[in-house]
């Protein structure tokens, strides 16, 4: 099942830099910017995006967006 805020998080991450380029995501700032109320929801969305290969974790808050939000289904 798709977490309800996953598409918003993907869109946010895409806005930080071009697809295929590493971006640094500060969890607290991202949560505040898109209105996610708790870290559990944030990490649930992030795990989904990684598992579905929308995002790749590089490490230490650095991610690469692999697919655009338009491909989210």
C-alpha positions as CSV (number, residue, x, y, z in Angstrom):
1,X,0.0,0.0,0.0
2,X,1.3,3.5,-0.9
3,X,1.8,5.8,2.0
4,X,-0.5,8.8,1.5
5,X,2.2,11.4,1.6
6,X,4.9,9.6,-0.4
7,X,4.1,11.4,-3.7
8,X,4.4,14.8,-1.9
9,X,7.8,13.8,-0.5
10,X,9.0,12.7,-3.9
11,X,7.9,16.0,-5.4
12,X,9.7,17.8,-2.6
13,X,12.9,15.9,-3.2
14,X,12.6,16.5,-7.0
15,X,12.4,20.2,-6.3
16,X,15.8,20.1,-4.6
17,X,17.7,19.1,-7.7
18,X,17.5,17.5,-11.1
19,X,16.6,13.8,-11.4
20,X,19.7,11.7,-11.3
21,X,21.7,14.2,-9.2
22,X,22.4,13.8,-5.5
23,X,20.4,16.1,-3.2
24,X,20.7,16.6,0.5
25,X,17.5,16.3,2.4
26,X,17.2,17.7,5.9
27,X,14.4,15.6,7.5
28,X,13.2,18.3,9.9
29,X,13.1,21.0,7.2
30,X,11.3,18.6,4.7
31,X,8.7,17.6,7.3
32,X,8.0,21.2,8.1
33,X,7.9,22.3,4.4
34,X,5.4,19.6,3.4
35,X,3.5,19.4,6.7
36,X,4.3,15.8,7.8
37,X,3.6,15.7,11.5
38,X,5.9,12.9,12.7
39,X,9.1,11.2,11.8
40,X,7.4,7.8,11.5
41,X,5.3,9.0,8.6
42,X,8.3,10.6,6.9
43,X,10.3,7.4,7.2
44,X,7.4,5.2,6.0
45,X,7.2,7.4,2.9
46,X,10.9,7.3,2.4
47,X,11.1,3.5,2.7
48,X,8.3,3.2,0.1
49,X,10.1,5.5,-2.3
50,X,13.3,3.6,-2.0
51,X,11.6,0.2,-2.3
52,X,9.8,1.2,-5.4
53,X,13.0,2.7,-6.9
54,X,11.9,6.3,-7.0
55,X,14.8,7.3,-4.8
56,X,18.2,5.8,-4.0
57,X,19.8,6.5,-0.6
58,X,23.5,7.4,-0.9
59,X,24.0,8.0,2.8
60,X,23.8,10.7,5.5
61,X,20.7,12.4,4.2
62,X,21.9,12.3,0.6
63,X,19.6,10.8,-2.0
64,X,19.3,10.6,-5.7
65,X,15.8,10.9,-7.2
66,X,15.5,8.2,-10.0
67,X,12.0,8.9,-11.3
68,X,9.8,12.0,-11.6
69,X,6.6,12.4,-9.7
70,X,4.6,12.1,-13.0
71,X,5.6,8.4,-13.0
72,X,4.1,7.8,-9.5
73,X,1.1,5.6,-9.8
